[in-house]
Amino acid sequence: MDGGGRITKQDSLTMALLTPYWGLDGIIVLMSIMVTAYLYATRKFKYWSKLGIMELTPTPFLGNFTDCLLLKKAPSQFVKSLDPEIIKQILVKDFTVFADRYATTDEKNDRLGYANLFMMKNPAWKLLRTKLTPIFTAGKLKRMFELMLLVAKNMEQHIETLLPDGNAKEIEFKDLCANFTTDMIGSTAFGLNVNSLDNPDAPFRQMGRKIFGYNFFRSFEFLVIFFMPGLVKYTRPTFFGKDTAYFFRTVFWDVINERIKSGAKRNDLIDLLIELKKNHENDNTLEGFQFSGDDLVAQAAVFFSGGFETSSTTMSFTLYELALNSDIQNTLRKEIRDALEKTDGKITYEMVMTLPYLDMVISETLRKYPPLGFLDRVSCAKYELPNSNLVLEKDTPIFISMLGMHYDPEYFPDPEKYDPLRFTEEAKQSRPKFVYFPFGEGPRVCIGMRLGLMQSKLGIVQLIKDYEVTPSGKTVTPVVIDPKGLTTTALGGIYLNLRKVNTAAG
């Protein structure tokens, strides 16, 4: 400032915006931003407590999801601590309000992830569900079973090469079971000889690993899709992965064009999608879905990924528990061998699907290790909970924990124990409904449930009838669930010894 009181050019350079000092201005601005961000992030922290509902104390910016974001806890383990009391109301009675999943991907950026039956929103979901249901009739499943038997025979031959002398050998069973179910789905859905058992690096198997290969990036993608869908438009995650999506598009159209050209019929998913394409390709009445392009590829992609992963998970955890519980394994083997005596050694659809103890074993596995340990829904309208003053606003996410119910000692005493007798007819009748739902419940129950059970049961029959599984030096007890996984996956795999059983008694 000069002697006349005027601000000089030199003085103006040294003055800041709010104070005489730029450094102090920076601190003030930074603190203001931090306070604003904190207030915004904590604005709903008392949302449930104000409604008279107990809530866990959240962490600023991370909420209650800190361990999941840091990949220290699997999402299914996180929601296990939540206690849903209105499952039937949400999944069945008021399904129209909770018909959609909370999870979503970007409609344009990830069309395969957005438009498949698992993720699709109403009203397109309801129509497509009706159109796809016929592929899972008993007659269609029986025809698929004949194709599955060929894959089961391939597994038998593959294991014989692994154990040429019949002596025990340590095997990682999650990968073996995934190879088996990948070949199953490749045959029943696509009409292809995928050959993952003999070639674990076959293209379909590689794609399966990419979908469920829980590195940091894939884990983050699934966390955003299922738990923070508001960030989807910014982070642009993909449900199947970019490389896998490209693979599905290429393979699908190669198969469908070849099937149309040849006129061959296999009564599989491809045939059904071709029929839908022919009958509805020019149908513009269904908003948000077309029976062509990526919308059709999306159904093939979700059928493949869901079909191989859930069945291989069920198979591998069943073998793990059978290895730890030799009495249960011996009882199951006896049931299988007694049934085979009645069919002259032939594995049949009726035999596999009606073995009572096998069904109890698989059911108990699905209790302890449901492939996806939670269900997600979102309220499509304002909703008042019955017998309560609690009102859920529109777009409120709902998470229902399978693990929380499946491990509730009120319904399943000593829940950590593996006990197939929990699923005798008498035991099932004694329990309330909606405490056991490994495939979901209500109108949105897994459409491929019977196919998945058929695959898992056939795989167990094929193995246990001739082989014994026992713990190996690398068997981890109790099993540790991979905290990075969206689905229920054993950290580091499932290692067991496998050996040939020569005597009828096992």
C-alpha positions as CSV (number, residue, x, y, z in Angstrom):
1,M,0.0,0.0,0.0
2,D,1.4,3.4,-0.9
3,G,1.4,6.5,1.2
4,G,-2.0,7.6,-0.2
5,G,-3.7,4.4,1.1
6,R,-4.0,2.7,-2.3
7,I,-3.3,-1.0,-2.7
8,T,-0.3,-1.6,-4.9
9,K,0.2,-4.4,-7.4
10,Q,2.8,-5.9,-5.0
11,D,0.3,-5.9,-2.1
12,S,-2.4,-7.5,-4.2
13,L,-0.1,-10.5,-5.0
14,T,0.4,-11.2,-1.3
15,M,-3.2,-11.1,-0.2
16,A,-5.2,-14.3,-0.2
17,L,-9.0,-14.9,-0.7
18,L,-10.2,-15.0,2.9
19,T,-7.2,-14.0,5.0
20,P,-3.9,-12.3,4.4
21,Y,-2.3,-15.7,4.0
22,W,-2.8,-18.3,1.2
23,G,-1.7,-21.1,3.6
24,L,-4.4,-20.2,6.1
25,D,-7.0,-20.0,3.3
26,G,-6.1,-23.5,2.1
27,I,-6.5,-24.9,5.6
28,I,-9.9,-23.2,6.0
29,V,-11.1,-24.5,2.6
30,L,-9.9,-28.0,3.2
31,M,-11.5,-28.1,6.7
32,S,-14.8,-26.8,5.2
33,I,-14.7,-29.6,2.6
34,M,-14.0,-32.2,5.2
35,V,-16.8,-31.1,7.5
36,T,-19.3,-30.9,4.6
37,A,-18.3,-34.4,3.4
38,Y,-18.6,-35.7,7.0
39,L,-22.0,-34.2,7.5
40,Y,-23.2,-35.6,4.1
41,A,-21.8,-39.1,4.8
42,T,-23.4,-39.2,8.3
43,R,-26.7,-37.6,7.4
44,K,-28.6,-40.9,7.7
45,F,-26.7,-42.5,10.5
46,K,-29.7,-42.3,12.9
47,Y,-32.2,-43.3,10.2
48,W,-33.3,-46.6,11.8
49,S,-32.8,-45.6,15.5
50,K,-35.2,-42.7,14.9
51,L,-37.8,-45.3,13.8
52,G,-37.3,-47.2,17.0
53,I,-35.2,-50.0,15.4
54,M,-31.8,-51.1,16.8
55,E,-29.0,-50.4,14.4
56,L,-25.2,-51.1,14.3
57,T,-23.1,-48.0,14.8
58,P,-21.7,-47.2,11.3
59,T,-18.3,-45.8,10.4
60,P,-18.2,-42.4,8.6
61,F,-17.9,-42.9,4.8
62,L,-17.8,-46.7,5.1
63,G,-21.0,-47.4,7.0
64,N,-21.1,-50.9,8.4
65,F,-19.3,-52.3,5.4
66,T,-15.7,-51.6,6.3
67,D,-14.5,-55.3,6.5
68,C,-16.1,-56.1,3.2
69,L,-14.5,-53.1,1.5
70,L,-11.1,-54.2,2.9
71,L,-11.8,-57.8,1.7
72,K,-11.6,-59.1,5.3
73,K,-15.1,-60.5,5.4
74,A,-17.3,-62.1,2.7
75,P,-20.5,-60.3,2.0
76,S,-22.6,-63.4,3.0
77,Q,-20.7,-63.5,6.3
78,F,-21.4,-59.8,6.9
79,V,-25.2,-60.1,6.4
80,K,-25.2,-63.2,8.6
81,S,-25.3,-61.0,11.6
82,L,-28.6,-59.4,10.5
83,D,-31.8,-61.0,11.6
84,P,-34.6,-60.9,9.1
85,E,-38.1,-61.5,10.6
86,I,-40.4,-60.9,7.6
87,I,-38.9,-63.2,5.0
88,K,-42.2,-64.7,3.9
89,Q,-43.7,-61.2,3.7
90,I,-41.0,-59.9,1.4
91,L,-40.4,-62.9,-0.8
92,V,-43.9,-64.2,-1.2
93,K,-46.9,-62.3,0.2
94,D,-45.8,-58.8,-0.9
95,F,-43.6,-59.9,-3.8
96,T,-45.0,-57.2,-6.1
97,V,-43.4,-54.6,-3.8
98,F,-40.1,-56.4,-3.6
99,A,-39.9,-58.1,-7.1
100,D,-36.6,-56.5,-8.1
101,R,-33.1,-57.1,-6.8
102,Y,-31.2,-54.2,-5.3
103,A,-28.2,-55.2,-7.4
104,T,-27.8,-53.7,-10.8
105,T,-25.3,-53.0,-13.5
106,D,-25.3,-50.2,-16.1
107,E,-28.0,-50.8,-18.7
108,K,-25.9,-49.6,-21.6
109,N,-22.3,-50.3,-20.5
110,D,-23.0,-53.9,-19.3
111,R,-26.0,-55.2,-21.2
112,L,-25.2,-58.8,-20.5
113,G,-25.1,-58.1,-16.8
114,Y,-28.2,-56.0,-16.9
115,A,-30.6,-58.0,-19.1
116,N,-30.1,-61.6,-17.8
117,L,-32.9,-63.3,-15.9
118,F,-31.0,-63.2,-12.6
119,M,-30.5,-59.4,-12.6
120,M,-33.4,-58.2,-14.7
121,K,-36.1,-55.8,-13.4
122,N,-39.8,-56.0,-13.8
123,P,-41.8,-56.1,-16.0
124,A,-39.3,-57.7,-18.4
125,W,-38.3,-60.2,-15.7
126,K,-41.8,-61.7,-15.3
127,L,-42.3,-62.2,-19.0
128,L,-38.9,-63.7,-19.6
129,R,-39.2,-66.0,-16.6
130,T,-42.4,-67.4,-18.1
131,K,-40.8,-67.9,-21.5
132,L,-37.7,-69.7,-20.1
133,T,-39.5,-71.9,-17.6
134,P,-40.4,-74.7,-20.1
135,I,-36.7,-75.7,-20.5
136,F,-36.8,-77.0,-16.9
137,T,-39.8,-79.4,-17.1
138,A,-39.3,-83.0,-15.9
139,G,-39.3,-84.2,-19.5
140,K,-36.6,-81.8,-20.6
141,L,-34.5,-82.6,-17.5
142,K,-34.7,-86.3,-18.2
143,R,-33.4,-85.7,-21.8
144,M,-30.6,-83.5,-20.4
145,F,-29.7,-86.3,-17.9
146,E,-28.8,-88.6,-20.8
147,L,-26.3,-86.0,-21.9
148,M,-25.0,-85.6,-18.4
149,L,-24.4,-89.3,-18.1
150,L,-21.8,-89.0,-20.9
151,V,-20.0,-86.3,-18.9
152,A,-20.2,-88.4,-15.8
153,K,-18.6,-91.3,-17.7
154,N,-15.8,-88.9,-18.8
155,M,-15.2,-88.0,-15.2
156,E,-15.0,-91.7,-14.3
157,Q,-12.3,-92.2,-17.0
158,H,-10.5,-89.1,-16.0
159,I,-10.3,-90.2,-12.3
160,E,-9.0,-93.6,-13.4
161,T,-6.1,-91.8,-15.2
162,L,-5.4,-89.9,-12.0
163,L,-5.4,-93.0,-9.8
164,P,-4.0,-95.7,-12.2
165,D,-3.0,-98.0,-9.3
166,G,-6.0,-97.3,-7.1
167,N,-3.9,-95.8,-4.3
168,A,-4.9,-92.7,-2.5
169,K,-4.0,-89.4,-4.2
170,E,-4.4,-85.8,-3.0
171,I,-6.7,-83.8,-5.3
172,E,-8.0,-80.2,-5.2
173,F,-11.7,-80.9,-5.6
174,K,-13.2,-77.4,-6.1
175,D,-11.4,-77.2,-9.5
176,L,-12.2,-80.8,-10.4
177,C,-15.9,-80.3,-9.6
178,A,-15.9,-77.1,-11.6
179,N,-14.3,-78.8,-14.6
180,F,-17.1,-81.5,-14.3
181,T,-20.0,-79.0,-14.1
182,T,-18.5,-76.8,-16.8
183,D,-18.6,-79.8,-19.1
184,M,-22.2,-80.5,-18.0
185,I,-23.4,-77.0,-18.8
186,G,-21.4,-76.8,-22.0
187,S,-23.2,-80.0,-23.2
188,T,-26.8,-79.3,-21.9
189,A,-27.0,-75.6,-22.6
190,F,-24.8,-75.1,-25.7
191,G,-24.5,-78.6,-27.2
192,L,-20.7,-78.4,-27.1
193,N,-18.0,-80.8,-26.0
194,V,-16.2,-78.4,-23.7
195,N,-13.7,-81.0,-22.4
196,S,-12.6,-79.2,-19.3
197,L,-11.9,-82.5,-17.4
198,D,-9.2,-83.5,-19.8
199,N,-8.1,-79.9,-20.5
200,P,-8.5,-77.7,-17.4
201,D,-7.4,-74.7,-19.6
202,A,-10.2,-75.1,-22.1
203,P,-11.7,-71.8,-23.1
204,F,-15.0,-72.3,-21.3
205,R,-13.2,-73.2,-18.1
206,Q,-10.9,-70.2,-18.4
207,M,-13.9,-67.9,-18.7
208,G,-15.5,-69.5,-15.6
209,R,-12.4,-68.7,-13.6
210,K,-12.4,-65.2,-14.8
211,I,-16.0,-64.7,-13.7
212,F,-15.4,-66.0,-10.2
213,G,-11.7,-65.3,-9.9
214,Y,-11.8,-63.2,-6.8
215,N,-8.9,-60.9,-7.2
216,F,-9.3,-57.3,-5.9
217,F,-10.8,-55.9,-9.1
218,R,-13.5,-58.6,-9.5
219,S,-14.3,-58.5,-5.8
220,F,-14.7,-54.7,-6.0
221,E,-17.0,-55.0,-9.1
222,F,-19.3,-57.4,-7.3
223,L,-19.4,-55.3,-4.1
224,V,-20.4,-52.3,-6.2
225,I,-23.1,-54.2,-8.2
226,F,-24.7,-55.8,-5.1
227,F,-24.2,-53.4,-2.3
228,M,-23.4,-49.9,-3.8
229,P,-25.3,-49.8,-7.1
230,G,-25.5,-46.0,-6.9
231,L,-21.8,-46.1,-7.9
232,V,-22.3,-48.2,-11.0
233,K,-22.6,-45.3,-13.4
234,Y,-19.2,-43.9,-12.1
235,T,-17.2,-47.1,-11.7
236,R,-18.8,-49.1,-14.6
237,P,-18.4,-52.6,-13.2
238,T,-19.3,-55.6,-15.4
239,F,-21.2,-58.6,-14.1
240,F,-19.3,-61.3,-16.1
241,G,-16.2,-59.4,-16.9
242,K,-15.3,-57.7,-20.3
243,D,-13.2,-60.6,-21.7
244,T,-15.9,-63.1,-20.7
245,A,-18.7,-61.0,-22.2
246,Y,-16.8,-60.9,-25.6
247,F,-16.3,-64.7,-25.4
248,F,-20.0,-65.4,-24.8
249,R,-21.0,-63.2,-27.7
250,T,-18.7,-65.0,-30.1
251,V,-19.5,-68.5,-28.9
252,F,-23.2,-68.0,-28.6
253,W,-23.8,-66.6,-32.1
254,D,-21.5,-69.3,-33.6
255,V,-23.6,-72.0,-31.9
256,I,-27.0,-70.4,-32.7
257,N,-26.2,-69.8,-36.3
258,E,-24.9,-73.3,-36.8
259,R,-28.0,-74.8,-35.1
260,I,-30.3,-72.7,-37.4
261,K,-28.2,-73.8,-40.4
262,S,-28.3,-77.5,-39.6
263,G,-31.8,-77.6,-38.3
264,A,-30.7,-79.9,-35.5
265,K,-32.8,-80.1,-32.3
266,R,-31.4,-80.9,-28.9
267,N,-34.2,-79.5,-26.7
268,D,-31.7,-77.4,-24.8
269,L,-31.3,-73.7,-24.0
270,I,-30.1,-72.9,-27.5
271,D,-33.2,-74.4,-29.1
272,L,-35.5,-72.4,-26.7
273,L,-33.6,-69.1,-27.4
274,I,-33.8,-69.7,-31.1
275,E,-37.6,-70.2,-30.8
276,L,-38.0,-67.0,-28.8
277,K,-35.9,-65.1,-31.3
278,K,-38.1,-66.3,-34.2
279,N,-41.4,-65.6,-32.4
280,H,-40.6,-62.4,-30.7
281,E,-37.7,-60.7,-32.4
282,N,-39.9,-57.9,-33.8
283,D,-42.0,-57.6,-30.7
284,N,-41.6,-54.1,-29.4
285,T,-44.3,-54.3,-26.7
286,L,-41.9,-55.2,-23.9
287,E,-40.1,-52.1,-22.7
288,G,-36.5,-52.5,-22.0
289,F,-35.9,-56.0,-23.5
290,Q,-35.5,-57.5,-27.0
291,F,-35.4,-61.1,-28.0
292,S,-32.3,-60.6,-30.0
293,G,-28.7,-59.4,-29.7
294,D,-27.1,-59.1,-26.2
295,D,-30.4,-59.6,-24.5
296,L,-30.4,-63.2,-25.7
297,V,-26.7,-63.7,-25.1
298,A,-27.3,-62.6,-21.5
299,Q,-29.6,-65.6,-20.8
300,A,-26.9,-68.1,-22.1
301,A,-24.2,-66.3,-20.1
302,V,-26.1,-66.4,-16.8
303,F,-27.2,-70.0,-17.4
304,F,-23.6,-71.0,-17.9
305,S,-22.1,-69.1,-15.0
306,G,-24.8,-69.9,-12.5
307,G,-25.1,-73.6,-13.6
308,F,-21.4,-74.5,-13.3
309,E,-20.5,-72.5,-10.2
310,T,-23.4,-73.4,-7.9
311,S,-23.3,-77.1,-8.6
312,S,-19.5,-77.3,-8.3
313,T,-19.7,-75.5,-4.9
314,T,-22.3,-77.9,-3.7
315,M,-20.4,-81.0,-4.9
316,S,-17.0,-79.9,-3.5
317,F,-18.4,-79.0,0.0
318,T,-20.3,-82.2,0.1
319,L,-17.2,-84.2,-0.6
320,Y,-15.4,-82.1,2.1
321,E,-18.0,-83.0,4.7
322,L,-18.1,-86.6,3.7
323,A,-14.3,-86.8,4.1
324,L,-14.6,-85.5,7.7
325,N,-17.6,-87.7,8.5
326,S,-16.8,-91.3,7.4
327,D,-19.9,-92.8,8.9
328,I,-22.1,-90.5,6.7
329,Q,-20.0,-91.3,3.7
330,N,-20.4,-95.1,4.3
331,T,-24.1,-94.8,4.8
332,L,-24.4,-92.8,1.5
333,R,-22.2,-95.3,-0.4
334,K,-24.4,-98.2,0.8
335,E,-27.5,-96.4,-0.3
336,I,-26.0,-95.8,-3.8
337,R,-24.7,-99.3,-4.2
338,D,-28.0,-100.9,-3.1
339,A,-29.9,-98.7,-5.7
340,L,-27.4,-99.7,-8.4
341,E,-28.0,-103.4,-7.7
342,K,-31.7,-102.8,-8.5
343,T,-30.8,-101.1,-11.8
344,D,-28.1,-103.7,-12.9
345,G,-25.4,-101.1,-12.2
346,K,-27.0,-98.4,-14.4
347,I,-27.3,-94.8,-13.1
348,T,-30.8,-93.5,-14.0
349,Y,-32.6,-90.2,-13.6
350,E,-35.2,-91.7,-11.3
351,M,-32.5,-93.3,-9.1
352,V,-30.4,-90.2,-8.7
353,M,-33.4,-88.0,-8.0
354,T,-35.2,-90.3,-5.5
355,L,-32.3,-91.5,-3.2
356,P,-33.5,-90.2,0.2
357,Y,-30.2,-90.1,2.1
358,L,-28.4,-88.5,-0.9
359,D,-31.1,-85.8,-0.9
360,M,-30.6,-85.3,2.9
361,V,-26.8,-85.0,2.4
362,I,-27.1,-82.5,-0.4
363,S,-29.7,-80.5,1.6
364,E,-27.4,-80.3,4.6
365,T,-24.5,-79.2,2.5
366,L,-26.7,-76.4,1.1
367,R,-27.7,-75.4,4.6
368,K,-24.1,-75.0,5.7
369,Y,-22.7,-73.7,2.4
370,P,-25.4,-72.0,0.3
371,P,-23.7,-70.9,-3.0
372,L,-24.9,-67.3,-2.4
373,G,-25.3,-66.6,1.2
374,F,-27.9,-63.8,1.0
375,L,-30.8,-62.5,-1.0
376,D,-31.1,-58.9,-2.0
377,R,-34.3,-57.0,-2.8
378,V,-35.4,-53.4,-3.1
379,S,-38.8,-51.8,-2.3
380,C,-40.5,-50.6,-5.5
381,A,-43.0,-48.5,-3.5
382,K,-43.5,-47.1,0.0
383,Y,-44.2,-50.1,2.3
384,E,-45.6,-50.4,5.8
385,L,-44.4,-53.5,7.6
386,P,-47.3,-55.6,8.9
387,N,-48.0,-55.3,12.6
388,S,-45.6,-52.4,12.8
389,N,-45.4,-48.7,12.5
390,L,-42.3,-49.0,10.5
391,V,-42.5,-47.6,6.9
392,L,-39.9,-48.4,4.3
393,E,-39.4,-45.7,1.8
394,K,-39.4,-46.5,-1.9
395,D,-35.9,-47.8,-3.1
396,T,-34.9,-49.1,0.3
397,P,-32.5,-52.0,-0.1
398,I,-33.4,-55.3,1.7
399,F,-30.8,-58.0,2.5
400,I,-32.0,-61.4,3.7
401,S,-29.3,-63.7,5.2
402,M,-29.5,-67.4,4.3
403,L,-26.6,-68.0,6.6
404,G,-28.3,-66.2,9.4
405,M,-31.3,-68.5,9.2
406,H,-29.5,-71.7,8.3
407,Y,-27.2,-71.3,11.3
408,D,-30.0,-70.3,13.8
409,P,-29.8,-72.8,16.7
410,E,-33.5,-72.4,17.3
411,Y,-34.2,-74.2,14.0
412,F,-30.9,-76.1,13.5
413,P,-29.5,-77.1,16.9
414,D,-25.7,-77.3,17.0
415,P,-25.6,-75.6,13.6
416,E,-21.9,-76.1,12.9
417,K,-22.4,-79.9,13.0
418,Y,-22.9,-81.6,9.6
419,D,-26.0,-83.7,10.1
420,P,-28.1,-84.9,7.2
421,L,-30.8,-86.2,9.5
422,R,-32.0,-82.6,9.9
423,F,-33.7,-83.3,6.6
424,T,-35.8,-86.3,7.3
425,E,-39.4,-85.8,6.3
426,E,-40.3,-85.6,10.0
427,A,-37.6,-83.0,10.8
428,K,-38.6,-80.8,7.8
429,Q,-42.3,-80.9,8.9
430,S,-41.3,-79.8,12.4
431,R,-39.6,-76.6,11.3
432,P,-41.3,-73.4,10.2
433,K,-41.1,-72.5,6.5
434,F,-38.7,-69.8,5.3
435,V,-35.9,-70.8,7.6
436,Y,-34.2,-72.8,4.9
437,F,-34.0,-71.4,1.4
438,P,-30.6,-72.1,-0.4
439,F,-32.2,-71.4,-3.8
440,G,-34.3,-68.4,-2.7
441,E,-38.0,-68.5,-2.2
442,G,-41.2,-67.2,-3.8
443,P,-41.8,-66.3,-7.5
444,R,-38.1,-65.4,-7.9
445,V,-36.8,-68.8,-6.6
446,C,-33.8,-70.0,-8.7
447,I,-35.3,-71.2,-12.1
448,G,-32.5,-73.8,-12.5
449,M,-32.8,-75.3,-9.0
450,R,-33.8,-78.8,-10.2
451,L,-31.1,-78.8,-12.8
452,G,-28.5,-77.8,-10.3
453,L,-29.5,-80.5,-7.8
454,M,-29.5,-83.1,-10.6
455,Q,-25.9,-82.1,-11.6
456,S,-24.6,-82.2,-8.0
457,K,-26.3,-85.5,-7.1
458,L,-25.1,-87.2,-10.3
459,G,-21.5,-86.0,-9.6
460,I,-21.6,-87.3,-6.0
461,V,-23.1,-90.7,-7.1
462,Q,-20.4,-91.1,-9.8
463,L,-17.6,-90.5,-7.3
464,I,-18.9,-92.1,-4.0
465,K,-20.0,-95.4,-5.6
466,D,-16.4,-96.4,-6.3
467,Y,-14.2,-94.0,-4.4
468,E,-13.5,-92.8,-0.8
469,V,-12.6,-89.3,0.2
470,T,-10.6,-88.6,3.3
471,P,-8.7,-85.6,4.7
472,S,-5.3,-85.0,3.4
473,G,-2.3,-83.0,4.7
474,K,-3.7,-79.9,3.1
475,T,-7.3,-80.2,4.3
476,V,-8.2,-77.2,6.3
477,T,-10.6,-77.7,9.3
478,P,-12.8,-75.9,9.8
479,V,-13.0,-74.6,6.3
480,V,-12.2,-70.9,5.8
481,I,-14.5,-69.0,3.5
482,D,-12.8,-66.7,1.0
483,P,-13.5,-63.1,2.3
484,K,-13.0,-61.8,-1.2
485,G,-15.8,-64.0,-2.7
486,L,-19.3,-63.0,-3.4
487,T,-20.2,-66.7,-3.6
488,T,-19.4,-69.2,-0.9
489,T,-15.9,-70.4,-1.8
490,A,-13.2,-72.2,0.3
491,L,-10.1,-70.1,0.6
492,G,-7.3,-71.9,-1.1
493,G,-9.5,-74.6,-2.5
494,I,-10.6,-78.0,-1.0
495,Y,-7.9,-80.6,-0.8
496,L,-8.8,-84.2,-0.1
497,N,-7.4,-87.7,-0.6
498,L,-9.2,-89.9,-3.0
499,R,-8.8,-93.7,-3.3
500,K,-10.5,-96.6,-4.9
501,V,-12.9,-98.6,-2.8
502,N,-12.8,-102.3,-3.8
503,T,-15.2,-104.0,-1.3
504,A,-18.9,-103.7,-1.3
505,A,-18.8,-102.5,2.3
506,G,-16.4,-99.7,1.3
